[in-house]
C-alpha cells in the first residue's frame, strides 16, 4: 500500500493542513514573545539572558520574591515612587506596622484585581499582611507546586500538538533519518526542558539546558512546519531519484 503524500491530498485537505500549520506557527511565536516579555527583566538588565531564566526557577537568593516581581514581570503595574516605597519596606524587614498605612494602599490600587480572593484566580492574596508576607521572603524561584502544575500542562498540551504536527509532517518527502529526527526531537526536547526546570530549581547552572532544549524544540517545529507548507502546495509528484522517504 502506498504511503500518504502531500501531492495526493485534495484541496480541502491542503487548506485544512495549511490552516493548522499556520496557527501552530503563530501560536509558537506568541509563546516566545510572552516568555521574552515576562522574563527579560528578571536580572534587571535589558534583553533575555541565561540569568533571566535562572532567576525564574532558581530565584534571586539575594532578594525577595516580591522585589523580583515588581522589578521584573510586574514592573509595568507600578510607578517608580510606588516601587521605591515597596522596596524600602522590604529592605527594612517588611514590618507589619507599616503595612496598613504605606503598603496596603499600593496593593489596592495596583494589585488586588488579580491578587485577592475575590478575583477567583489561583494567586497569592495581597490584601492582607499574612498573604503579602509569603512573597516578602527570600526569592527561591518558582515553587515546587507551581512547577508540577506547569509541567503536566506542558507535557499533555505540547505533546498533543507535536503529535498532530508530526502526523502531517510524516507525509513529506525528505530523507528518512532526517524525518525521524524531526519527529522525535521535539518530544525529547519537551521532556528535557521540563526536567531541566527542576534541575535549575536545584542549581541555577542548568538554566542553559532550558534554553538549549527550547532551541531544539523551536528548530524542529519550524522545520516541520516550513517543509510541510512548501510540499503541500509545490510538490506535485514524487521526488526524482527515488530514495527512502518513509
N, CA, C and O of each residue as an XYZ file, in Angstrom:
984
protein
N       0.849     -1.195      0.000
C       0.000      0.000      0.000
C       0.887      1.248      0.000
O       1.817      1.352      0.800
N       0.604      2.172     -0.879
C       1.414      3.382     -0.998
C       1.205      4.296      0.202
O       0.120      4.362      0.778
N       2.279      5.002      0.561
C       2.211      5.906      1.704
C       1.461      7.172      1.335
O       1.421      7.565      0.169
N       0.869      7.807      2.335
C       0.200      9.088      2.119
C       1.250     10.159      1.852
O       2.237     10.254      2.581
N       1.050     10.951      0.832
C       1.957     12.030      0.492
C       1.158     13.290      0.189
O      -0.019     13.221     -0.165
N       1.807     14.439      0.329
C       1.124     15.710      0.141
C       0.573     15.881     -1.273
O      -0.468     16.511     -1.459
N       1.262     15.326     -2.269
C       0.790     15.511     -3.647
C      -0.481     14.722     -3.940
O      -1.092     14.897     -4.994
N      -0.884     13.847     -3.005
C      -2.137     13.102     -3.172
C      -3.324     13.766     -2.477
O      -4.453     13.290     -2.594
N      -3.080     14.853     -1.763
C      -4.139     15.489     -0.985
C      -5.131     16.224     -1.879
O      -4.786     16.707     -2.957
N      -6.365     16.295     -1.407
C      -7.358     17.141     -2.065
C      -7.120     18.590     -1.642
O      -6.384     18.848     -0.690
N      -7.729     19.516     -2.336
C      -7.579     20.931     -1.987
C      -8.112     21.194     -0.580
O      -7.524     21.971      0.173
N      -9.213     20.556     -0.227
C      -9.777     20.738      1.118
C      -8.792     20.282      2.190
O      -8.632     20.951      3.210
N      -8.131     19.146      1.962
C      -7.143     18.659      2.921
C      -5.947     19.600      3.001
O      -5.418     19.848      4.085
N      -5.526     20.119      1.862
C      -4.416     21.067      1.857
C      -4.755     22.331      2.643
O      -3.925     22.848      3.389
N      -5.974     22.819      2.469
C      -6.399     24.012      3.203
C      -6.466     23.737      4.705
O      -6.082     24.581      5.514
N      -6.957     22.552      5.071
C      -7.034     22.177      6.486
C      -5.642     22.107      7.096
O      -5.398     22.689      8.153
N      -4.727     21.400      6.438
C      -3.368     21.271      6.943
C      -2.679     22.631      7.025
O      -2.007     22.935      8.010
N      -2.850     23.439      5.994
C      -2.201     24.747      5.966
C      -2.695     25.637      7.104
O      -1.897     26.295      7.772
N      -3.995     25.657      7.321
C      -4.563     26.474      8.401
C      -4.010     26.046      9.751
O      -3.641     26.884     10.574
N      -3.953     24.734      9.975
C      -3.440     24.219     11.249
C      -1.970     24.587     11.433
O      -1.571     25.045     12.503
N      -1.173     24.388     10.396
C       0.259     24.681     10.490
C       0.525     26.160     10.743
O       1.402     26.508     11.535
N      -0.224     27.029     10.077
C      -0.040     28.467     10.281
C      -0.423     28.882     11.696
O       0.252     29.709     12.308
N      -1.505     28.309     12.216
C      -1.925     28.638     13.578
C      -0.918     28.135     14.607
O      -0.627     28.822     15.586
N      -0.386     26.927     14.382
C       0.627     26.395     15.289
C       1.869     27.285     15.277
O       2.432     27.593     16.328
N       2.286     27.692     14.090
C       3.448     28.566     13.983
C       3.231     29.905     14.658
O       4.105     30.397     15.372
N       2.060     30.498     14.433
C       1.741     31.782     15.063
C       1.660     31.635     16.576
O       2.150     32.490     17.314
N       1.043     30.553     17.036
C       0.945     30.315     18.473
C       2.307     30.177     19.122
O       2.526     30.673     20.227
N       3.230     29.502     18.439
C       4.581     29.342     18.989
C       5.296     30.693     19.066
O       5.972     30.978     20.054
N       5.153     31.520     18.036
C       5.774     32.843     18.054
C       5.214     33.703     19.186
O       5.955     34.443     19.832
N       3.917     33.604     19.421
C       3.306     34.358     20.517
C       3.801     33.849     21.868
O       4.010     34.636     22.792
N       3.990     32.532     21.986
C       4.512     31.961     23.230
C       5.929     32.458     23.505
O       6.265     32.796     24.640
N       6.764     32.502     22.454
C       8.130     33.000     22.608
C       8.124     34.475     23.004
O       8.909     34.901     23.852
N       7.231     35.252     22.385
C       7.119     36.669     22.728
C       6.690     36.849     24.176
O       7.210     37.713     24.881
N       5.739     36.031     24.617
C       5.273     36.092     26.010
C       6.417     35.776     26.977
O       6.588     36.463     27.984
N       7.194     34.742     26.672
C       8.325     34.393     27.530
C       9.333     35.539     27.595
O       9.883     35.834     28.656
N       9.566     36.176     26.459
C      10.510     37.295     26.437
C      10.009     38.442     27.311
O      10.755     38.981     28.128
N       8.752     38.806     27.134
C       8.191     39.945     27.866
C       8.174     39.693     29.368
O       8.442     40.607     30.148
N       7.865     38.472     29.785
C       7.722     38.170     31.214
C       9.034     37.807     31.902
O       9.102     37.814     33.131
N      10.081     37.487     31.133
C      11.327     37.050     31.749
C      12.499     38.005     31.538
O      13.482     37.939     32.276
N      12.414     38.894     30.543
C      13.610     39.607     30.098
C      14.182     40.589     31.119
O      15.326     41.017     30.969
N      13.434     40.953     32.136
C      13.949     41.923     33.104
C      14.195     41.306     34.477
O      14.372     42.027     35.459
N      14.207     39.978     34.550
C      14.405     39.326     35.845
C      15.752     39.676     36.469
O      15.862     39.787     37.690
N      16.784     39.850     35.631
C      18.112     40.178     36.153
C      18.387     41.678     36.149
O      19.529     42.109     36.312
N      17.333     42.468     35.960
C      17.412     43.932     35.972
C      18.208     44.485     34.797
O      18.640     45.638     34.832
N      18.408     43.675     33.754
C      19.142     44.112     32.572
C      18.272     43.916     31.341
O      17.479     42.976     31.295
N      18.405     44.788     30.338
C      17.591     44.635     29.122
C      17.967     43.376     28.353
O      19.122     42.948     28.368
N      16.978     42.786     27.680
C      17.228     41.593     26.886
C      17.068     40.323     27.695
O      17.187     40.326     28.920
N      16.795     39.234     26.989
C      16.614     37.929     27.630
C      17.950     37.207     27.705
O      18.664     37.102     26.708
N      18.285     36.712     28.888
C      19.577     36.063     29.091
C      19.405     34.763     29.868
O      18.315     34.445     30.345
N      20.509     34.016     29.985
C      20.503     32.793     30.788
C      20.152     33.125     32.237
O      19.452     32.360     32.901
N      20.638     34.258     32.723
C      20.363     34.664     34.104
C      18.873     34.901     34.328
O      18.345     34.567     35.389
N      18.191     35.475     33.337
C      16.745     35.676     33.453
C      16.033     34.347     33.657
O      15.136     34.233     34.492
N      16.439     33.347     32.891
C      15.832     32.020     33.011
C      16.149     31.412     34.372
O      15.277     30.823     35.011
N      17.386     31.552     34.812
C      17.787     31.008     36.110
C      16.985     31.635     37.243
O      16.568     30.936     38.167
N      16.764     32.951     37.182
C      16.006     33.627     38.223
C      14.567     33.118     38.297
O      13.968     33.110     39.373
N      14.012     32.697     37.166
C      12.625     32.226     37.152
C      12.454     30.954     37.969
O      11.445     30.782     38.653
N      13.439     30.063     37.899
C      13.323     28.759     38.557
C      14.148     28.666     39.840
O      13.687     28.109     40.836
N      15.355     29.204     39.820
C      16.228     29.163     40.994
C      15.940     30.323     41.936
O      16.087     30.212     43.153
N      15.525     31.442     41.342
C      15.247     32.629     42.130
C      16.470     33.518     42.257
O      17.566     33.164     41.822
N      16.265     34.664     42.854
C      17.353     35.583     43.170
C      17.552     35.522     44.673
O      16.883     36.229     45.426
N      18.467     34.681     45.102
C      18.614     34.400     46.533
C      19.103     35.607     47.326
O      19.156     35.563     48.555
N      19.461     36.683     46.631
C      19.893     37.893     47.325
C      18.741     38.862     47.570
O      18.940     39.907     48.188
N      17.542     38.534     47.098
C      16.387     39.411     47.267
C      15.130     38.615     47.562
O      15.192     37.403     47.772
N      13.982     39.297     47.578
C      12.712     38.641     47.875
C      11.929     38.393     46.596
O      12.205     38.989     45.556
N      10.945     37.502     46.691
C      10.103     37.203     45.539
C       9.322     38.432     45.096
O       9.155     38.666     43.899
N       8.842     39.224     46.063
C       8.064     40.415     45.716
C       8.935     41.436     44.989
O       8.503     42.030     44.001
N      10.149     41.639     45.471
C      11.040     42.592     44.803
C      11.374     42.124     43.394
O      11.422     42.928     42.463
N      11.607     40.817     43.238
C      11.895     40.280     41.905
C      10.719     40.500     40.966
O      10.906     40.779     39.782
N       9.499     40.372     41.500
C       8.301     40.538     40.670
C       8.102     41.990     40.257
O       7.827     42.267     39.090
N       8.237     42.925     41.205
C       7.963     44.329     40.886
C       9.093     44.968     40.077
O       8.907     46.037     39.495
N      10.242     44.334     40.036
C      11.324     44.805     39.168
C      11.335     44.064     37.836
O      11.981     44.490     36.879
N      10.607     42.944     37.789
C      10.585     42.112     36.592
C       9.243     42.123     35.892
O       8.843     43.154     35.352
N       8.523     40.980     35.887
C       7.292     40.876     35.090
C       6.176     41.815     35.517
O       5.324     42.155     34.696
N       6.152     42.249     36.785
C       5.089     43.129     37.259
C       5.503     44.601     37.302
O       4.777     45.434     37.844
N       6.648     44.917     36.743
C       7.171     46.290     36.828
C       6.229     47.315     36.213
O       6.156     48.447     36.692
N       5.515     46.946     35.173
C       4.651     47.891     34.480
C       3.417     48.308     35.250
O       2.727     49.247     34.853
N       3.128     47.623     36.348
C       1.921     47.941     37.115
C       2.171     48.991     38.201
O       1.227     49.436     38.853
N       3.415     49.386     38.401
C       3.754     50.348     39.445
C       4.552     51.502     38.858
O       5.304     51.331     37.898
N       4.377     52.694     39.457
C       5.266     53.787     39.075
C       6.520     53.726     39.948
O       6.588     52.934     40.888
N       7.498     54.552     39.637
C       8.784     54.489     40.342
C       8.643     54.778     41.831
O       9.311     54.149     42.653
N       7.784     55.720     42.181
C       7.620     56.073     43.591
C       7.031     54.909     44.375
O       7.502     54.592     45.467
N       6.003     54.272     43.824
C       5.388     53.127     44.500
C       6.379     51.978     44.635
O       6.438     51.317     45.672
N       7.156     51.744     43.581
C       8.154     50.668     43.631
C       9.202     50.949     44.703
O       9.606     50.042     45.431
N       9.637     52.188     44.800
C      10.648     52.542     45.803
C      10.117     52.366     47.219
O      10.854     51.937     48.107
N       8.843     52.693     47.437
C       8.231     52.503     48.757
C       8.216     51.024     49.125
O       8.558     50.653     50.248
N       7.817     50.184     48.170
C       7.763     48.746     48.429
C       9.152     48.174     48.693
O       9.332     47.379     49.615
N      10.130     48.575     47.890
C      11.491     48.058     48.065
C      12.059     48.495     49.409
O      12.700     47.705     50.102
N      11.825     49.745     49.778
C      12.309     50.238     51.069
C      11.681     49.455     52.217
O      12.355     49.125     53.192
N      10.397     49.161     52.099
C       9.698     48.371     53.125
C      10.308     46.975     53.225
O      10.521     46.466     54.325
N      10.588     46.364     52.089
C      11.185     45.028     52.080
C      12.584     45.053     52.689
O      12.930     44.178     53.483
N      13.388     46.047     52.324
C      14.749     46.144     52.845
C      14.757     46.388     54.349
O      15.710     46.034     55.044
N      13.679     47.000     54.842
C      13.575     47.314     56.268
C      13.014     46.147     57.075
O      12.789     46.265     58.279
N      12.790     45.022     56.400
C      12.312     43.837     57.106
C      10.849     43.531     56.929
O      10.342     42.594     57.545
N      10.144     44.299     56.098
C       8.717     44.069     55.817
C       7.902     43.993     57.101
O       7.183     43.023     57.339
N       8.025     45.031     57.925
C       7.343     45.045     59.220
C       5.841     45.276     59.063
O       5.399     46.029     58.194
N       5.069     44.614     59.920
C       3.610     44.672     59.815
C       3.057     46.051     60.153
O       2.024     46.445     59.611
N       3.724     46.797     61.041
C       3.179     48.084     61.463
C       3.111     49.108     60.333
O       2.362     50.080     60.431
N       3.875     48.909     59.272
C       3.842     49.836     58.138
C       2.916     49.364     57.017
O       2.732     50.066     56.022
N       2.340     48.186     57.177
C       1.562     47.607     56.078
C       0.304     48.416     55.781
O       0.096     48.831     54.641
N      -0.541     48.647     56.788
C      -1.833     49.304     56.552
C      -1.676     50.724     56.012
O      -2.435     51.142     55.139
N      -0.705     51.458     56.521
C      -0.559     52.861     56.142
C       0.154     53.039     54.799
O      -0.292     53.824     53.962
N       1.250     52.322     54.591
C       2.103     52.582     53.428
C       1.947     51.585     52.288
O       2.040     51.958     51.118
N       1.714     50.334     52.618
C       1.774     49.270     51.611
C       0.399     48.882     51.077
O       0.224     48.706     49.871
N      -0.560     48.751     51.960
C      -1.887     48.299     51.531
C      -2.507     49.200     50.466
O      -3.095     48.681     49.517
N      -2.403     50.547     50.581
C      -2.966     51.400     49.513
C      -2.356     51.116     48.136
O      -3.055     51.167     47.124
N      -1.061     50.820     48.101
C      -0.417     50.497     46.819
C      -0.964     49.190     46.270
O      -1.209     49.065     45.070
N      -1.155     48.219     47.153
C      -1.718     46.933     46.730
C      -3.140     47.111     46.189
O      -3.495     46.552     45.152
N      -3.941     47.895     46.905
C      -5.332     48.110     46.483
C      -5.401     48.796     45.122
O      -6.276     48.488     44.314
N      -4.502     49.700     44.875
C      -4.513     50.454     43.621
C      -4.037     49.624     42.434
O      -4.577     49.743     41.334
N      -3.033     48.788     42.652
C      -2.351     48.165     41.515
C      -2.449     46.647     41.416
O      -2.280     46.094     40.329
N      -2.716     45.966     42.520
C      -2.501     44.515     42.535
C      -3.729     43.661     42.835
O      -3.790     42.507     42.410
N      -4.706     44.202     43.555
C      -5.771     43.354     44.080
C      -6.794     42.913     43.048
O      -7.630     42.057     43.341
N      -6.747     43.477     41.846
C      -7.636     42.984     40.787
C      -7.370     41.504     40.535
O      -8.294     40.738     40.261
N      -6.116     41.111     40.628
C      -5.739     39.702     40.428
C      -5.381     39.017     41.743
O      -5.789     37.882     41.989
N      -4.609     39.717     42.594
C      -4.084     39.104     43.817
C      -5.029     39.314     45.003
O      -4.688     39.993     45.971
N      -6.200     38.729     44.910
C      -7.157     38.762     46.015
C      -8.088     37.569     45.890
O      -8.240     37.003     44.808
N      -8.706     37.190     46.993
C      -9.635     36.057     46.961
C     -10.822     36.345     46.055
O     -11.357     35.437     45.420
N     -11.236     37.613     45.993
C     -12.400     37.978     45.182
C     -12.161     37.764     43.697
O     -13.116     37.594     42.939
N     -10.906     37.770     43.267
C     -10.617     37.606     41.839
C     -10.890     36.192     41.358
O     -11.140     35.971     40.173
N     -10.842     35.232     42.278
C     -11.038     33.837     41.890
C      -9.840     33.221     41.204
O      -9.909     32.078     40.752
N      -8.731     33.961     41.115
C      -7.529     33.455     40.451
C      -6.630     32.748     41.463
O      -6.584     33.143     42.628
N      -5.916     31.709     41.031
C      -5.063     30.946     41.957
C      -3.753     31.666     42.264
O      -2.669     31.130     42.032
N      -3.868     32.893     42.791
C      -2.696     33.704     43.098
C      -2.680     34.047     44.579
O      -3.707     33.976     45.253
N      -1.520     34.415     45.074
C      -1.391     34.786     46.479
C      -2.199     36.046     46.763
O      -2.196     36.990     45.974
N      -2.891     36.048     47.902
C      -3.744     37.173     48.294
C      -2.882     38.281     48.898
O      -2.285     38.104     49.960
N      -2.823     39.431     48.209
C      -2.025     40.558     48.680
C      -2.837     41.545     49.525
O      -2.318     42.590     49.918
N      -4.083     41.231     49.803
C      -4.922     42.174     50.547
C      -4.642     42.138     52.047
O      -5.085     43.023     52.780
N      -3.914     41.130     52.507
C      -3.587     41.004     53.927
C      -2.077     40.936     54.110
O      -1.341     40.579     53.190
N      -1.633     41.281     55.299
C      -0.198     41.210     55.585
C       0.304     39.776     55.514
O       1.401     39.520     55.017
N      -0.498     38.845     56.010
C      -0.087     37.438     56.001
C       0.152     36.939     54.581
O       1.110     36.212     54.316
N      -0.738     37.343     53.667
C      -0.575     36.912     52.286
C       0.646     37.527     51.634
O       1.414     36.838     50.963
N       0.829     38.839     51.835
C       1.966     39.525     51.216
C       3.287     39.073     51.831
O       4.324     39.074     51.168
N       3.238     38.688     53.100
C       4.458     38.273     53.786
C       5.054     37.012     53.165
O       6.258     36.774     53.263
N       4.205     36.206     52.526
C       4.693     34.988     51.867
C       5.717     35.309     50.789
O       6.681     34.567     50.600
N       5.506     36.421     50.079
C       6.423     36.782     48.988
C       7.429     37.840     49.420
O       8.203     38.337     48.602
N       7.419     38.185     50.708
C       8.401     39.128     51.237
C       9.604     38.383     51.797
O      10.450     38.971     52.471
N       9.676     37.080     51.511
C      10.798     36.258     51.936
C      11.822     36.164     50.805
O      11.587     36.650     49.699
N      12.941     35.543     51.092
C      13.998     35.377     50.085
C      13.428     34.677     48.856
O      12.710     33.684     48.971
N      13.755     35.205     47.688
C      13.243     34.671     46.425
C      13.952     33.360     46.081
O      15.137     33.357     45.746
N      13.221     32.251     46.166
C      13.776     30.940     45.801
C      13.188     30.440     44.492
O      13.231     29.245     44.201
N      12.640     31.357     43.703
C      12.125     30.975     42.394
C      10.751     30.343     42.453
O      10.045     30.423     43.458
N      10.392     29.714     41.351
C       9.086     29.081     41.229
C       8.936     27.959     42.251
O       9.856     27.164     42.447
N       7.782     27.897     42.899
C       7.554     26.867     43.912
C       7.425     25.494     43.268
O       7.131     25.378     42.079
N       7.651     24.450     44.071
C       7.543     23.083     43.568
C       6.126     22.790     43.093
O       5.933     22.104     42.089
N       5.136     23.310     43.813
C       3.743     23.099     43.409
C       3.474     23.705     42.036
O       2.845     23.077     41.184
N       3.953     24.923     41.827
C       3.773     25.574     40.528
C       4.507     24.821     39.426
O       3.986     24.666     38.321
N       5.716     24.353     39.723
C       6.476     23.585     38.738
C       5.726     22.328     38.313
O       5.656     22.011     37.126
N       5.170     21.617     39.281
C       4.426     20.398     38.964
C       3.189     20.713     38.127
O       2.869     19.989     37.184
N       2.497     21.798     38.476
C       1.287     22.166     37.728
C       1.636     22.549     36.290
O       1.004     22.072     35.348
N       2.630     23.400     36.123
C       3.011     23.834     34.781
C       3.586     22.677     33.971
O       3.378     22.599     32.761
N       4.308     21.782     34.637
C       4.939     20.658     33.940
C       3.915     19.734     33.304
O       4.044     19.375     32.133
N       2.897     19.348     34.066
C       1.938     18.394     33.489
C       1.099     19.062     32.396
O       0.697     18.403     31.437
N       0.834     20.357     32.534
C       0.107     21.066     31.476
C       0.941     21.092     30.195
O       0.425     20.836     29.107
N       2.225     21.401     30.328
C       3.101     21.445     29.153
C       3.219     20.074     28.497
O       3.123     19.950     27.276
N       3.428     19.055     29.309
C       3.633     17.724     28.734
C       2.384     17.223     28.019
O       2.477     16.682     26.917
N       1.229     17.396     28.629
C      -0.011     16.963     27.984
C      -0.303     17.800     26.740
O      -0.539     17.262     25.658
N      -0.284     19.120     26.907
C      -0.695     20.004     25.819
C       0.253     20.007     24.638
O      -0.173     19.843     23.495
N       1.547     20.195     24.909
C       2.503     20.292     23.809
C       2.669     18.961     23.100
O       2.827     18.930     21.880
N       2.636     17.852     23.846
C       2.787     16.546     23.190
C       1.654     16.282     22.211
O       1.880     15.690     21.155
N       0.439     16.709     22.540
C      -0.683     16.530     21.611
C      -0.493     17.377     20.351
O      -0.761     16.911     19.243
N      -0.036     18.607     20.517
C       0.227     19.463     19.355
C       1.344     18.885     18.485
O       1.255     18.898     17.257
N       2.395     18.378     19.134
C       3.503     17.791     18.377
C       3.077     16.515     17.659
O       3.559     16.222     16.565
N       2.176     15.762     18.275
C       1.667     14.551     17.629
C       0.901     14.911     16.359
O       1.092     14.291     15.312
N       0.031     15.919     16.459
C      -0.735     16.354     15.284
C       0.195     16.917     14.214
O       0.018     16.646     13.026
N       1.182     17.698     14.634
C       2.149     18.247     13.682
C       2.936     17.128     13.007
O       3.176     17.170     11.801
N       3.333     16.131     13.788
C       4.080     15.013     13.235
C       3.277     14.186     12.251
O       3.815     13.716     11.249
N       1.980     14.002     12.531
C       1.127     13.258     11.602
C       1.080     13.923     10.228
O       1.007     13.247      9.202
N       1.124     15.238     10.225
C       1.157     15.960      8.946
C       2.535     15.837      8.305
O       2.649     15.554      7.113
N       3.579     16.052      9.102
C       4.934     16.089      8.546
C       5.380     14.748      7.966
O       6.131     14.732      6.991
N       4.943     13.629      8.531
C       5.392     12.321      8.027
C       4.926     12.074      6.595
O       5.395     11.137      5.949
N       4.013     12.896      6.091
C       3.579     12.764      4.701
C       4.516     13.483      3.724
O       4.295     13.463      2.513
N       5.553     14.110      4.257
C       6.509     14.819      3.403
C       7.512     13.842      2.801
O       7.633     12.702      3.250
N       8.225     14.299      1.787
C       9.280     13.504      1.172
C      10.626     14.154      1.483
O      11.090     15.046      0.773
N      11.234     13.677      2.565
C      12.582     14.089      2.948
C      13.333     12.830      3.360
O      12.734     11.767      3.523
N      14.641     12.952      3.526
C      15.443     11.815      3.947
C      14.853     11.168      5.189
O      14.471     11.859      6.132
N      14.777      9.836      5.191
C      14.081      9.126      6.256
C      14.688      9.401      7.627
O      13.956      9.528      8.609
N      16.020      9.495      7.711
C      16.652      9.735      9.005
C      16.407     11.163      9.484
O      16.219     11.405     10.677
N      16.411     12.099      8.549
C      16.100     13.481      8.913
C      14.652     13.593      9.374
O      14.352     14.311     10.328
N      13.757     12.881      8.695
C      12.349     12.892      9.081
C      12.173     12.326     10.488
O      11.462     12.905     11.309
N      12.814     11.209     10.759
C      12.682     10.595     12.082
C      13.262     11.489     13.174
O      12.735     11.559     14.284
N      14.359     12.171     12.836
C      14.943     13.101     13.804
C      13.971     14.230     14.125
O      13.774     14.561     15.294
N      13.362     14.822     13.102
C      12.455     15.947     13.318
C      11.177     15.529     14.031
O      10.569     16.340     14.730
N      10.763     14.285     13.868
C       9.551     13.817     14.537
C       9.806     13.553     16.023
O       8.967     13.858     16.870
N      10.972     12.984     16.325
C      11.264     12.585     17.706
C      11.879     13.720     18.525
O      11.580     13.853     19.712
N      12.730     14.535     17.909
C      13.492     15.536     18.664
C      12.638     16.519     19.459
O      13.020     16.852     20.581
N      11.497     17.008     18.945
C      10.726     17.936     19.777
C      10.115     17.268     20.998
O       9.976     17.900     22.045
N       9.745     15.989     20.874
C       9.223     15.262     22.032
C      10.298     15.143     23.109
O      10.041     15.371     24.290
N      11.514     14.778     22.676
C      12.629     14.677     23.616
C      12.940     16.045     24.219
O      13.227     16.154     25.411
N      12.881     17.082     23.392
C      13.185     18.435     23.862
C      12.211     18.884     24.944
O      12.614     19.525     25.914
N      10.936     18.553     24.785
C       9.947     18.918     25.808
C      10.269     18.224     27.124
O      10.216     18.845     28.186
N      10.603     16.933     27.056
C      10.953     16.199     28.278
C      12.186     16.803     28.944
O      12.193     17.034     30.153
N      13.232     17.058     28.148
C      14.461     17.633     28.699
C      14.200     19.029     29.255
O      14.738     19.392     30.301
N      13.382     19.807     28.564
C      13.046     21.160     29.004
C      12.384     21.134     30.373
O      12.796     21.851     31.284
N      11.361     20.307     30.513
C      10.637     20.226     31.786
C      11.541     19.682     32.890
O      11.533     20.194     34.010
N      12.315     18.654     32.580
C      13.232     18.098     33.581
C      14.247     19.139     34.034
O      14.609     19.188     35.210
N      14.705     19.965     33.107
C      15.709     20.978     33.451
C      15.129     22.101     34.306
O      15.880     22.802     34.985
N      13.807     22.286     34.288
C      13.203     23.251     35.213
C      13.498     22.847     36.652
O      13.902     23.666     37.477
N      13.287     21.564     36.932
C      13.509     21.067     38.291
C      14.995     21.087     38.640
O      15.363     21.380     39.778
N      15.851     20.778     37.662
C      17.291     20.833     37.904
C      17.748     22.264     38.162
O      18.608     22.500     39.011
N      17.168     23.228     37.424
C      17.525     24.631     37.622
C      17.031     25.129     38.974
O      17.671     25.978     39.594
N      15.913     24.614     39.430
C      15.417     24.933     40.772
C      16.449     24.538     41.827
O      16.572     25.190     42.864
N      17.181     23.472     41.551
C      18.208     22.965     42.463
C      19.550     23.652     42.245
O      20.254     23.968     43.204
N      19.906     23.886     40.973
C      21.191     24.505     40.627
C      20.987     25.408     39.412
O      20.566     24.942     38.353
N      21.281     26.687     39.562
C      20.998     27.671     38.513
C      21.781     27.423     37.225
O      21.394     27.930     36.172
N      22.869     26.657     37.282
C      23.672     26.413     36.084
C      22.918     25.610     35.028
O      23.275     25.643     33.850
N      21.883     24.892     35.443
C      21.113     24.094     34.487
C      20.197     24.955     33.615
O      19.520     24.432     32.731
N      20.168     26.259     33.853
C      19.330     27.144     33.031
C      19.720     27.073     31.566
O      18.878     27.260     30.688
N      20.993     26.803     31.297
C      21.428     26.707     29.902
C      20.786     25.514     29.205
O      20.588     25.537     27.990
N      20.457     24.468     29.970
C      19.773     23.307     29.396
C      18.347     23.688     29.004
O      17.840     23.231     27.979
N      17.704     24.524     29.817
C      16.360     25.012     29.486
C      16.385     25.732     28.141
O      15.536     25.496     27.282
N      17.361     26.604     27.974
C      17.478     27.366     26.728
C      17.796     26.444     25.556
O      17.214     26.584     24.481
N      18.713     25.504     25.758
C      19.085     24.579     24.691
C      17.928     23.708     24.241
O      17.714     23.519     23.044
N      17.177     23.176     25.206
C      16.018     22.342     24.862
C      14.964     23.156     24.130
O      14.339     22.665     23.190
N      14.764     24.397     24.556
C      13.812     25.262     23.865
C      14.233     25.557     22.440
O      13.392     25.646     21.545
N      15.543     25.711     22.223
C      16.045     25.967     20.870
C      15.821     24.760     19.962
O      15.439     24.917     18.802
N      16.057     23.558     20.487
C      15.824     22.338     19.701
C      14.346     22.201     19.360
O      13.994     21.855     18.232
N      13.481     22.472     20.336
C      12.038     22.410     20.094
C      11.633     23.395     19.004
O      10.891     23.040     18.089
N      12.116     24.626     19.100
C      11.770     25.637     18.109
C      12.258     25.287     16.719
O      11.524     25.451     15.745
N      13.512     24.799     16.613
C      14.054     24.412     15.311
C      13.249     23.271     14.695
O      12.910     23.314     13.513
N      12.945     22.257     15.491
C      12.230     21.085     14.977
C      10.830     21.452     14.499
O      10.390     21.004     13.440
N      10.135     22.269     15.286
C       8.794     22.680     14.892
C       8.833     23.542     13.638
O       8.027     23.355     12.727
N       9.767     24.481     13.590
C       9.867     25.360     12.419
C      10.172     24.560     11.162
O       9.589     24.811     10.107
N      11.089     23.594     11.269
C      11.444     22.782     10.106
C      10.254     21.960      9.626
O       9.994     21.891      8.425
N       9.531     21.338     10.554
C       8.362     20.548     10.166
C       7.301     21.414      9.486
O       6.724     21.024      8.472
N       7.056     22.583     10.054
C       6.019     23.464      9.506
C       6.406     23.974      8.122
O       5.596     23.924      7.196
N       7.629     24.462      7.974
C       8.048     25.055      6.698
C       8.154     24.007      5.590
O       7.721     24.247      4.462
N       8.728     22.850      5.910
C       8.826     21.785      4.904
C       7.441     21.322      4.482
O       7.175     21.121      3.297
N       6.563     21.156      5.462
C       5.203     20.699      5.154
C       4.463     21.711      4.293
O       3.831     21.337      3.306
N       4.533     22.984      4.653
C       3.835     24.015      3.881
C       4.338     24.064      2.438
O       3.552     24.195      1.500
N       5.640     23.958      2.275
C       6.199     24.001      0.919
C       5.716     22.815      0.095
O       5.249     22.986     -1.031
N       5.829     21.608      0.656
C       5.474     20.427     -0.131
C       3.965     20.290     -0.335
O       3.533     19.723     -1.338
N       3.166     20.795      0.589
C       1.711     20.738      0.412
C       1.298     21.432     -0.883
O       0.433     20.935     -1.605
N       1.909     22.569     -1.178
C       1.461     23.377     -2.315
C       2.363     23.286     -3.551
O       1.920     23.606     -4.654
N       3.610     22.858     -3.387
C       4.521     22.881     -4.534
C       5.023     21.507     -4.972
O       5.588     21.378     -6.058
N       4.827     20.482     -4.149
C       5.240     19.135     -4.559
C       4.073     18.468     -5.283
O       3.087     18.079     -4.657
N       4.189     18.340     -6.586
C       3.090     17.818     -7.405
C       3.240     16.333     -7.730
O       2.283     15.682     -8.149
N       4.452     15.803     -7.533
C       4.704     14.397     -7.865
C       5.878     13.913     -7.023
O       6.565     14.726     -6.405
N       6.126     12.581     -6.987
C       7.256     12.070     -6.197
C       8.568     12.704     -6.629
O       8.773     13.010     -7.804
N       9.456     12.898     -5.654
C      10.757     13.479     -5.967
C      11.552     12.547     -6.866
O      11.479     11.327     -6.718
N      12.310     13.112     -7.794
C      13.124     12.313     -8.705
C      14.259     11.633     -7.943
O      14.749     12.150     -6.940
N      14.659     10.485     -8.430
C      15.792      9.792     -7.836
C      15.411      8.777     -6.795
O      16.275      8.086     -6.256
N      14.134      8.673     -6.500
C      13.706      7.678     -5.520
C      14.197      8.033     -4.129
O      14.178      9.198     -3.734
N      14.635      7.033     -3.395
C      15.086      7.283     -2.031
C      14.070      6.784     -1.028
O      12.908      6.535     -1.349
N      14.544      6.645      0.194
C      13.679      6.153      1.268
C      13.109      7.350      2.009
O      13.835      8.049      2.716
N      11.798      7.593      1.851
C      11.138      8.743      2.488
C      10.122      8.302      3.543
O       9.267      9.090      3.948
N      10.212      7.045      3.989
C       9.197      6.539      4.905
C       9.244      7.262      6.237
O       8.454      6.960      7.131
